[in-house]
C-alpha cells in the first residue's frame, strides 16, 4: 500500500505490481524481469539498484540472461564506489557499462552508471524514529499518515 501511495504521488508512468507477492516460492529477479519482458517486448526495461547490491550480480540466478532482458541503472551508494564495481563484476559485463548521459534508447543490455548526491537515510532509522514517537524526515505526507493511522512500527 505504501509503494502504491508513492507511485501515485510520482504521477503518470509509475505503477505497482504485486506479481512477486502473489507468486509461489522464491521470487528470483530473473523470473520477474522475464515476466516484464514478455509483457513489454518492445519497451526498454530498467532494473534500478545500488552499487552495494550490484557488486554481487555474478551470484544472482541466471545473471547472464538478465542482460538480454533489461538494462541496469546502478546508483552510487556510500561504501561501494563505481571503481570497485568495475574491478569486481564479471569481465564479460565491463563492455556493457556506460555513463547515464551516453544511454541511447537500448531495450536491454546496458549497465548505466548514475551518480546522485548521497541520501543519508535508512529504513531502519525511519522505523526506529517512528517507534520512539519522532516524526521522521524523508517521508511523503501520504506515507506518514498511512503509518500513523495504522500504528505501524510502534
FIKOLZA-1660 file (N, C-alpha, C; in steps of 0.1 Angstrom, whole numbers, plus 5000, padded with zeros to 4 digits):
% residues 154
   i   px   py   pz ch aa at
   1 5008 4988 5000  A  X  N
   1 5000 5000 5000  A  X CA
   1 5009 5013 5000  A  X  C
   2 5020 5012 5008  A  X  N
   2 5028 5024 5008  A  X CA
   2 5036 5026 4995  A  X  C
   3 5039 5016 4988  A  X  N
   3 5045 5017 4975  A  X CA
   3 5035 5023 4965  A  X  C
   4 5022 5018 4966  A  X  N
   4 5012 5024 4957  A  X CA
   4 5010 5039 4960  A  X  C
   5 5010 5043 4972  A  X  N
   5 5009 5057 4976  A  X CA
   5 5020 5065 4970  A  X  C
   6 5032 5059 4970  A  X  N
   6 5044 5066 4965  A  X CA
   6 5043 5067 4949  A  X  C
   7 5039 5056 4943  A  X  N
   7 5037 5056 4928  A  X CA
   7 5027 5067 4924  A  X  C
   8 5016 5067 4931  A  X  N
   8 5005 5077 4928  A  X CA
   8 5011 5091 4930  A  X  C
   9 5019 5094 4940  A  X  N
   9 5024 5107 4942  A  X CA
   9 5034 5111 4931  A  X  C
  10 5041 5101 4925  A  X  N
  10 5050 5104 4914  A  X CA
  10 5043 5107 4901  A  X  C
  11 5031 5102 4900  A  X  N
  11 5023 5106 4888  A  X CA
  11 5024 5096 4877  A  X  C
  12 5020 5100 4865  A  X  N
  12 5019 5091 4853  A  X CA
  12 5032 5084 4851  A  X  C
  13 5031 5072 4846  A  X  N
  13 5043 5065 4842  A  X CA
  13 5048 5056 4853  A  X  C
  14 5042 5056 4865  A  X  N
  14 5046 5048 4876  A  X CA
  14 5035 5039 4880  A  X  C
  15 5037 5027 4882  A  X  N
  15 5027 5018 4887  A  X CA
  15 5034 5007 4896  A  X  C
  16 5025 5000 4903  A  X  N
  16 5030 4990 4912  A  X CA
  16 5025 4976 4908  A  X  C
  17 5033 4966 4909  A  X  N
  17 5029 4953 4906  A  X CA
  17 5031 4944 4918  A  X  C
  18 5021 4936 4921  A  X  N
  18 5022 4926 4932  A  X CA
  18 5025 4912 4927  A  X  C
  19 5030 4911 4915  A  X  N
  19 5033 4898 4909  A  X CA
  19 5042 4889 4918  A  X  C
  20 5053 4895 4924  A  X  N
  20 5062 4888 4932  A  X CA
  20 5055 4883 4945  A  X  C
  21 5047 4891 4951  A  X  N
  21 5040 4888 4963  A  X CA
  21 5030 4876 4961  A  X  C
  22 5024 4876 4949  A  X  N
  22 5014 4866 4946  A  X CA
  22 5020 4853 4941  A  X  C
  23 5033 4853 4937  A  X  N
  23 5039 4842 4931  A  X CA
  23 5042 4831 4942  A  X  C
  24 5043 4819 4938  A  X  N
  24 5047 4808 4947  A  X CA
  24 5062 4807 4947  A  X  C
  25 5067 4804 4959  A  X  N
  25 5081 4801 4960  A  X CA
  25 5090 4813 4961  A  X  C
  26 5102 4811 4959  A  X  N
  26 5112 4822 4959  A  X CA
  26 5110 4830 4946  A  X  C
  27 5111 4843 4948  A  X  N
  27 5109 4852 4936  A  X CA
  27 5123 4857 4932  A  X  C
  28 5129 4851 4922  A  X  N
  28 5142 4855 4917  A  X CA
  28 5140 4866 4908  A  X  C
  29 5150 4875 4908  A  X  N
  29 5150 4887 4899  A  X CA
  29 5148 4882 4884  A  X  C
  30 5155 4872 4880  A  X  N
  30 5154 4867 4866  A  X CA
  30 5140 4864 4862  A  X  C
  31 5133 4857 4871  A  X  N
  31 5119 4853 4868  A  X CA
  31 5110 4866 4866  A  X  C
  32 5112 4875 4875  A  X  N
  32 5104 4887 4875  A  X CA
  32 5107 4895 4862  A  X  C
  33 5120 4897 4859  A  X  N
  33 5124 4905 4847  A  X CA
  33 5119 4898 4835  A  X  C
  34 5120 4885 4834  A  X  N
  34 5115 4878 4822  A  X CA
  34 5100 4880 4820  A  X  C
  35 5093 4880 4831  A  X  N
  35 5078 4883 4831  A  X CA
  35 5076 4896 4824  A  X  C
  36 5083 4907 4829  A  X  N
  36 5081 4920 4824  A  X CA
  36 5085 4921 4810  A  X  C
  37 5096 4914 4806  A  X  N
  37 5100 4914 4792  A  X CA
  37 5089 4909 4783  A  X  C
  38 5083 4897 4787  A  X  N
  38 5072 4892 4779  A  X CA
  38 5060 4902 4778  A  X  C
  39 5057 4908 4789  A  X  N
  39 5046 4918 4790  A  X CA
  39 5049 4931 4781  A  X  C
  40 5062 4934 4780  A  X  N
  40 5065 4947 4773  A  X CA
  40 5077 4944 4764  A  X  C
  41 5075 4936 4753  A  X  N
  41 5086 4932 4745  A  X CA
  41 5093 4943 4737  A  X  C
  42 5086 4954 4735  A  X  N
  42 5092 4965 4727  A  X CA
  42 5096 4977 4735  A  X  C
  43 5096 4976 4748  A  X  N
  43 5099 4987 4757  A  X CA
  43 5113 4985 4763  A  X  C
  44 5120 4996 4766  A  X  N
  44 5132 4995 4774  A  X CA
  44 5128 4992 4788  A  X  C
  45 5134 4982 4794  A  X  N
  45 5132 4979 4808  A  X CA
  45 5144 4982 4816  A  X  C
  46 5142 4987 4828  A  X  N
  46 5153 4992 4837  A  X CA
  46 5152 4985 4851  A  X  C
  47 5162 4980 4856  A  X  N
  47 5163 4975 4869  A  X CA
  47 5172 4984 4877  A  X  C
  48 5167 4991 4887  A  X  N
  48 5175 5001 4894  A  X CA
  48 5180 4995 4907  A  X  C
  49 5193 4996 4909  A  X  N
  49 5199 4991 4921  A  X CA
  49 5211 4999 4925  A  X  C
  50 5215 4997 4937  A  X  N
  50 5227 5004 4942  A  X CA
  50 5239 4996 4939  A  X  C
  51 5250 5003 4940  A  X  N
  51 5263 4997 4938  A  X CA
  51 5266 4986 4948  A  X  C
  52 5260 4987 4960  A  X  N
  52 5262 4978 4971  A  X CA
  52 5256 4964 4968  A  X  C
  53 5245 4964 4960  A  X  N
  53 5238 4952 4956  A  X CA
  53 5244 4947 4943  A  X  C
  54 5246 4956 4934  A  X  N
  54 5250 4952 4920  A  X CA
  54 5264 4945 4920  A  X  C
  55 5272 4948 4930  A  X  N
  55 5285 4942 4931  A  X CA
  55 5284 4927 4932  A  X  C
  56 5272 4922 4936  A  X  N
  56 5270 4907 4938  A  X CA
  56 5264 4901 4926  A  X  C
  57 5262 4908 4915  A  X  N
  57 5255 4903 4903  A  X CA
  57 5260 4889 4898  A  X  C
  58 5272 4886 4899  A  X  N
  58 5277 4873 4895  A  X CA
  58 5272 4861 4903  A  X  C
  59 5265 4864 4914  A  X  N
  59 5260 4854 4922  A  X CA
  59 5245 4852 4920  A  X  C
  60 5239 4861 4912  A  X  N
  60 5224 4860 4910  A  X CA
  60 5220 4849 4901  A  X  C
  61 5208 4843 4903  A  X  N
  61 5204 4832 4895  A  X CA
  61 5202 4837 4880  A  X  C
  62 5208 4830 4871  A  X  N
  62 5208 4833 4857  A  X CA
  62 5211 4847 4854  A  X  C
  63 5222 4852 4860  A  X  N
  63 5225 4866 4859  A  X CA
  63 5229 4870 4845  A  X  C
  64 5235 4861 4837  A  X  N
  64 5240 4864 4823  A  X CA
  64 5228 4868 4815  A  X  C
  65 5217 4861 4816  A  X  N
  65 5205 4863 4808  A  X CA
  65 5198 4876 4812  A  X  C
  66 5200 4881 4824  A  X  N
  66 5193 4893 4828  A  X CA
  66 5196 4905 4818  A  X  C
  67 5208 4904 4813  A  X  N
  67 5212 4915 4804  A  X CA
  67 5207 4913 4790  A  X  C
  68 5199 4902 4787  A  X  N
  68 5192 4901 4775  A  X CA
  68 5177 4905 4777  A  X  C
  69 5174 4909 4789  A  X  N
  69 5160 4912 4793  A  X CA
  69 5158 4927 4797  A  X  C
  70 5169 4933 4803  A  X  N
  70 5167 4947 4808  A  X CA
  70 5180 4954 4808  A  X  C
  71 5180 4967 4811  A  X  N
  71 5191 4975 4814  A  X CA
  71 5192 4976 4829  A  X  C
  72 5204 4978 4834  A  X  N
  72 5206 4981 4848  A  X CA
  72 5210 4995 4850  A  X  C
  73 5203 5002 4859  A  X  N
  73 5207 5015 4863  A  X CA
  73 5214 5013 4877  A  X  C
  74 5227 5016 4878  A  X  N
  74 5234 5013 4890  A  X CA
  74 5237 5027 4896  A  X  C
  75 5232 5029 4908  A  X  N
  75 5233 5042 4915  A  X CA
  75 5244 5041 4926  A  X  C
  76 5252 5051 4927  A  X  N
  76 5263 5051 4937  A  X CA
  76 5257 5050 4951  A  X  C
  77 5263 5042 4959  A  X  N
  77 5259 5041 4973  A  X CA
  77 5272 5043 4982  A  X  C
  78 5270 5049 4993  A  X  N
  78 5281 5051 5002  A  X CA
  78 5287 5037 5006  A  X  C
  79 5300 5036 5005  A  X  N
  79 5307 5024 5008  A  X CA
  79 5311 5015 4996  A  X  C
  80 5304 5017 4985  A  X  N
  80 5308 5009 4973  A  X CA
  80 5308 5018 4961  A  X  C
  81 5320 5021 4957  A  X  N
  81 5322 5031 4946  A  X CA
  81 5321 5024 4932  A  X  C
  82 5319 5032 4922  A  X  N
  82 5319 5026 4908  A  X CA
  82 5332 5019 4905  A  X  C
  83 5343 5024 4909  A  X  N
  83 5356 5018 4906  A  X CA
  83 5356 5003 4912  A  X  C
  84 5351 5002 4924  A  X  N
  84 5350 4988 4929  A  X CA
  84 5341 4979 4921  A  X  C
  85 5330 4984 4916  A  X  N
  85 5321 4976 4907  A  X CA
  85 5329 4972 4895  A  X  C
  86 5336 4981 4889  A  X  N
  86 5343 4977 4877  A  X CA
  86 5354 4967 4879  A  X  C
  87 5360 4967 4891  A  X  N
  87 5370 4957 4894  A  X CA
  87 5364 4943 4898  A  X  C
  88 5352 4943 4902  A  X  N
  88 5346 4931 4908  A  X CA
  88 5336 4924 4899  A  X  C
  89 5329 4931 4890  A  X  N
  89 5319 4924 4882  A  X CA
  89 5326 4914 4872  A  X  C
  90 5318 4904 4868  A  X  N
  90 5324 4895 4858  A  X CA
  90 5329 4903 4846  A  X  C
  91 5341 4899 4840  A  X  N
  91 5347 4907 4829  A  X CA
  91 5338 4909 4817  A  X  C
  92 5329 4899 4814  A  X  N
  92 5320 4900 4803  A  X CA
  92 5311 4912 4804  A  X  C
  93 5308 4917 4816  A  X  N
  93 5299 4928 4818  A  X CA
  93 5306 4942 4816  A  X  C
  94 5319 4942 4817  A  X  N
  94 5325 4955 4816  A  X CA
  94 5323 4963 4803  A  X  C
  95 5321 4956 4792  A  X  N
  95 5318 4963 4779  A  X CA
  95 5304 4968 4779  A  X  C
  96 5296 4965 4788  A  X  N
  96 5282 4969 4788  A  X CA
  96 5280 4982 4796  A  X  C
  97 5290 4986 4804  A  X  N
  97 5290 4998 4813  A  X CA
  97 5291 5011 4805  A  X  C
  98 5281 5020 4808  A  X  N
  98 5281 5033 4802  A  X CA
  98 5277 5043 4812  A  X  C
  99 5280 5056 4810  A  X  N
  99 5276 5067 4818  A  X CA
  99 5261 5070 4814  A  X  C
 100 5254 5076 4824  A  X  N
 100 5240 5079 4821  A  X CA
 100 5238 5088 4809  A  X  C
 101 5247 5097 4807  A  X  N
 101 5245 5106 4795  A  X CA
 101 5248 5100 4782  A  X  C
 102 5253 5088 4782  A  X  N
 102 5256 5080 4769  A  X CA
 102 5245 5070 4766  A  X  C
 103 5235 5069 4774  A  X  N
 103 5224 5060 4771  A  X CA
 103 5216 5064 4759  A  X  C
 104 5213 5055 4750  A  X  N
 104 5206 5059 4737  A  X CA
 104 5195 5049 4734  A  X  C
 105 5185 5047 4742  A  X  N
 105 5173 5040 4739  A  X CA
 105 5174 5025 4737  A  X  C
 106 5185 5019 4742  A  X  N
 106 5186 5004 4741  A  X CA
 106 5175 4998 4750  A  X  C
 107 5169 4987 4744  A  X  N
 107 5159 4980 4752  A  X CA
 107 5164 4972 4763  A  X  C
 108 5177 4967 4762  A  X  N
 108 5183 4959 4772  A  X CA
 108 5198 4959 4770  A  X  C
 109 5205 4953 4780  A  X  N
 109 5219 4950 4778  A  X CA
 109 5229 4960 4783  A  X  C
 110 5225 4972 4788  A  X  N
 110 5234 4982 4793  A  X CA
 110 5234 4983 4808  A  X  C
 111 5246 4986 4813  A  X  N
 111 5247 4989 4827  A  X CA
 111 5250 5004 4828  A  X  C
 112 5241 5012 4833  A  X  N
 112 5241 5026 4832  A  X CA
 112 5245 5031 4846  A  X  C
 113 5257 5037 4847  A  X  N
 113 5261 5043 4860  A  X CA
 113 5255 5056 4862  A  X  C
 114 5248 5058 4873  A  X  N
 114 5241 5070 4876  A  X CA
 114 5246 5076 4890  A  X  C
 115 5251 5087 4889  A  X  N
 115 5257 5094 4901  A  X CA
 115 5246 5104 4907  A  X  C
 116 5244 5102 4920  A  X  N
 116 5235 5112 4927  A  X CA
 116 5241 5115 4940  A  X  C
 117 5236 5126 4946  A  X  N
 117 5241 5130 4959  A  X CA
 117 5236 5119 4969  A  X  C
 118 5245 5116 4978  A  X  N
 118 5241 5106 4988  A  X CA
 118 5229 5110 4996  A  X  C
 119 5220 5100 4999  A  X  N
 119 5209 5103 5008  A  X CA
 119 5212 5096 5021  A  X  C
 120 5213 5104 5031  A  X  N
 120 5216 5099 5044  A  X CA
 120 5204 5095 5052  A  X  C
 121 5198 5084 5048  A  X  N
 121 5186 5079 5054  A  X CA
 121 5186 5064 5053  A  X  C
 122 5179 5057 5062  A  X  N
 122 5178 5043 5061  A  X CA
 122 5164 5039 5066  A  X  C
 123 5158 5028 5061  A  X  N
 123 5145 5024 5065  A  X CA
 123 5145 5020 5080  A  X  C
 124 5156 5015 5085  A  X  N
 124 5158 5011 5099  A  X CA
 124 5157 5024 5107  A  X  C
 125 5164 5034 5103  A  X  N
 125 5163 5047 5111  A  X CA
 125 5149 5052 5111  A  X  C
 126 5142 5052 5100  A  X  N
 126 5128 5057 5099  A  X CA
 126 5119 5049 5109  A  X  C
 127 5120 5036 5108  A  X  N
 127 5112 5027 5117  A  X CA
 127 5115 5030 5132  A  X  C
 128 5128 5032 5135  A  X  N
 128 5132 5035 5149  A  X CA
 128 5127 5048 5153  A  X  C
 129 5127 5058 5145  A  X  N
 129 5122 5071 5148  A  X CA
 129 5107 5070 5151  A  X  C
 130 5100 5063 5143  A  X  N
 130 5085 5061 5145  A  X CA
 130 5083 5054 5158  A  X  C
 131 5090 5044 5161  A  X  N
 131 5089 5036 5173  A  X CA
 131 5091 5045 5186  A  X  C
 132 5099 5055 5184  A  X  N
 132 5103 5064 5195  A  X CA
 132 5094 5077 5195  A  X  C
 133 5083 5076 5187  A  X  N
 133 5073 5087 5186  A  X CA
 133 5079 5100 5180  A  X  C
 134 5090 5099 5172  A  X  N
 134 5095 5110 5165  A  X CA
 134 5089 5110 5151  A  X  C
 135 5089 5122 5145  A  X  N
 135 5084 5123 5131  A  X CA
 135 5096 5123 5122  A  X  C
 136 5098 5112 5115  A  X  N
 136 5110 5111 5106  A  X CA
 136 5109 5120 5094  A  X  C
 137 5120 5125 5089  A  X  N
 137 5120 5132 5077  A  X CA
 137 5120 5122 5065  A  X  C
 138 5120 5127 5053  A  X  N
 138 5122 5119 5041  A  X CA
 138 5110 5110 5038  A  X  C
 139 5098 5113 5044  A  X  N
 139 5086 5106 5041  A  X CA
 139 5076 5115 5035  A  X  C
 140 5069 5110 5024  A  X  N
 140 5058 5117 5019  A  X CA
 140 5047 5118 5029  A  X  C
 141 5039 5129 5029  A  X  N
 141 5028 5131 5039  A  X CA
 141 5019 5119 5038  A  X  C
 142 5016 5114 5026  A  X  N
 142 5007 5103 5025  A  X CA
 142 5012 5091 5032  A  X  C
 143 5025 5088 5031  A  X  N
 143 5031 5077 5038  A  X CA
 143 5030 5079 5053  A  X  C
 144 5034 5090 5058  A  X  N
 144 5034 5093 5072  A  X CA
 144 5020 5091 5078  A  X  C
 145 5009 5096 5071  A  X  N
 145 4996 5095 5075  A  X CA
 145 4992 5080 5075  A  X  C
 146 4996 5072 5065  A  X  N
 146 4992 5058 5065  A  X CA
 146 4998 5051 5077  A  X  C
 147 5011 5054 5080  A  X  N
 147 5018 5047 5091  A  X CA
 147 5011 5051 5104  A  X  C
 148 5008 5064 5106  A  X  N
 148 5002 5069 5118  A  X CA
 148 4988 5062 5120  A  X  C
 149 4980 5062 5110  A  X  N
 149 4966 5057 5111  A  X CA
 149 4966 5042 5115  A  X  C
 150 4976 5034 5110  A  X  N
 150 4977 5020 5112  A  X CA
 150 4986 5016 5124  A  X  C
 151 4992 5027 5130  A  X  N
 151 5001 5025 5142  A  X CA
 151 5012 5015 5138  A  X  C
 152 5018 5017 5126  A  X  N
 152 5029 5008 5122  A  X CA
 152 5042 5011 5129  A  X  C
 153 5050 5001 5131  A  X  N
 153 5064 5003 5137  A  X CA
 153 5064 5008 5151  A  X  C
 154 5053 5007 5158  A  X  N
 154 5052 5011 5172  A  X CA
 154 5057 4999 5181  A  X  C
% end
